[in-house]
Amino acid sequence: MKLYPYQQRVKTLIQSGRSVILQAPTGAGKTRAALAPFIEAFFQFPPERFPKQAIYSVPMRVLATQFTQEYSDLADRHQRLFLERKPIQVRIQTGEQPKDPTFVGDLIFATIDQSLSSALGVPYSLSLGRSNLNAGAFYASYLIFDEFHLFPVDAKQGGGALTTTLQLLSRLKGLIPFILMTATFSSGMLNELARRLDAEVVTVPPEEYTMIAGRGGKRPRQRTYHVHDAPISARAVLAAHQTRTIAICNQVKRAQALYEELRQQTAGTGIEVMLLHSRFTQKDRKEKEERLRREFGEEREQRQAKSMILVATQVVEVGLDITSENLHTEIAPANAVLQRAGRCARYPGELGHVHIYPVPEKEDKKGNSRPDYLPYPRELGEKAWVSFQARDGMVIDFQEEQRIIDEVHLESDRRLLAAMDR
């Protein structure tokens, strides 16, 4: 399995028994970095050297579904090199697809609620009388936690899946190998977690990032950020439109309103407008996502529509491997904005523009108009707005993204870490 240098370092550390905290940019291959040590060890190492089971935990069902499809193929390709060995059994366990309730697969993609409930002996998928089955599987596995910053957290009480995961891993350090991954750790979170969890930090050096961003001999992908004074509108979206545009609103109601506005203004122009949010049925969402992967994917020859605009909520932040020339988004916490920006100029050689807009105002109970940052904390929205305003018109690379994350999230990350000690 061909790996980038940072992926090779992750593999070496994990296979030697160390745990890893990985920070790598969107599209750099974090998932492959996490799975490479397991897939290789599954076929080549004895069971006493490395676990024969891996549980890959994600915050959203769509991610579990996507990874199950993608890495079933990867496991099959690697197994062909070892024809005398049994293949890796790839399974999925989510509330929507409960296909491995007893955690018997070799590689299990699960939502974080399924993983944590099993680890704590109260599995959602089994009766309490059989709970030891999943707990035993969890504590005997190689553990992977992806898109860690999206795990649910109680901002007021400091609880939630994110804090529970950290507390659990602090008790497992040195016992079983695990990896935590995201593109958007603050430096304070990164270093403090490494200390508390006795883990090795792996990041992608600037020169390696440039190589990955320009793989295949192409120029590195590049995104220029623009900050607008007025809330997002159909006129602003259409003014920048080329052939593929994504517009993201923080709330379903606002996404629906923008979608209708765009449909009216594009009637008869040949521009197709799509809408995607969490309230569609599972069947409808699956159909829409499959079409989006084709129409906004890297393989341009597979595209059928000449011109398309996608209006969506934060459901597109993860799980959809798509790109655009222009991405428009309402202001949100910096880690969310940067995650969304990963759907613009995603592939080597692409140039893109990220447009950031203030959220509309809404009257509070006292009759005062204030920016409506929901569902996000006001503090993070305000800090992110200041940080991006200071970079209006700039090309922002991975290193600059990390500075933004520190400016916006460092203090809230410190409070989260303090919650671990309660």
URTA-V934354 format. One record per backbone hydrogen bond with DSSP energy under -0.5 kcal/mol. CO is the residue of the C=O (numbers start at 1). NH is the residue of the N-H. If there is no record, write none. Layout:
# URTA-V934354
CO	NH
CO	NH
This chain:
# URTA-V934354
4	8
5	9
6	10
7	11
8	12
9	13
10	14
11	15
12	16
13	16
13	18
14	17
19	200
20	22
20	180
21	202
22	24
22	182
23	204
25	28
29	33
30	34
31	35
32	36
33	37
35	39
36	40
37	41
38	42
39	43
40	44
41	45
46	49
46	50
53	142
54	56
54	108
55	57
55	144
56	110
57	146
58	112
60	63
60	64
61	65
62	66
63	67
64	68
65	69
66	70
67	71
68	72
69	73
70	74
71	75
72	76
73	77
74	78
75	79
76	80
78	81
79	82
80	83
82	85
88	90
89	91
89	106
89	107
91	109
92	99
93	111
97	94
97	99
100	103
106	54
107	91
107	109
108	56
108	110
109	93
110	58
111	114
111	115
112	116
113	117
114	118
115	119
116	120
117	122
118	121
123	126
127	130
128	131
130	133
130	134
131	135
132	136
133	137
134	138
135	139
136	140
137	140
138	141
141	143
142	55
143	179
144	57
144	146
145	181
147	150
148	151
152	162
153	155
154	158
159	154
160	164
161	165
162	166
163	167
164	168
165	169
166	170
167	171
168	171
168	172
169	173
172	175
172	176
177	143
178	20
179	145
180	22
181	148
182	24
186	190
187	191
188	192
189	193
190	194
191	195
192	196
193	197
194	198
194	199
200	21
202	23
203	205
205	209
206	210
207	211
208	212
209	213
210	214
212	215
213	221
214	217
214	218
215	218
219	349
222	352
223	396
224	354
225	393
226	228
226	356
233	237
234	238
235	239
236	240
237	240
237	241
243	308
244	325
244	326
245	310
246	328
247	312
248	330
251	255
252	256
253	257
254	258
255	259
256	260
257	261
258	262
259	263
260	264
261	265
262	266
263	267
264	267
266	269
266	271
270	272
272	309
274	311
276	313
277	280
281	285
282	286
283	287
284	288
285	289
286	290
287	291
288	292
289	293
290	294
291	295
292	296
296	323
298	300
299	302
300	303
307	272
308	245
309	274
309	311
310	247
311	276
312	249
313	316
314	317
319	321
320	322
324	345
325	353
326	246
327	355
328	248
329	357
333	336
333	337
334	338
335	339
336	340
337	341
338	342
339	342
340	343
341	344
347	350
350	222
352	224
353	327
353	355
354	226
355	329
356	228
357	331
360	372
362	370
364	367
368	364
370	362
371	373
373	376
377	381
378	382
379	383
380	384
381	385
382	386
383	387
384	388
385	389
386	390
388	391
389	392
391	394
394	225
394	396
395	397
397	401
398	402
399	403
400	404
401	405
402	406
403	407
404	408
405	409
406	410
409	413
410	414
411	415
412	416
413	417
414	418
415	419
416	420
417	420
418	421
419	422
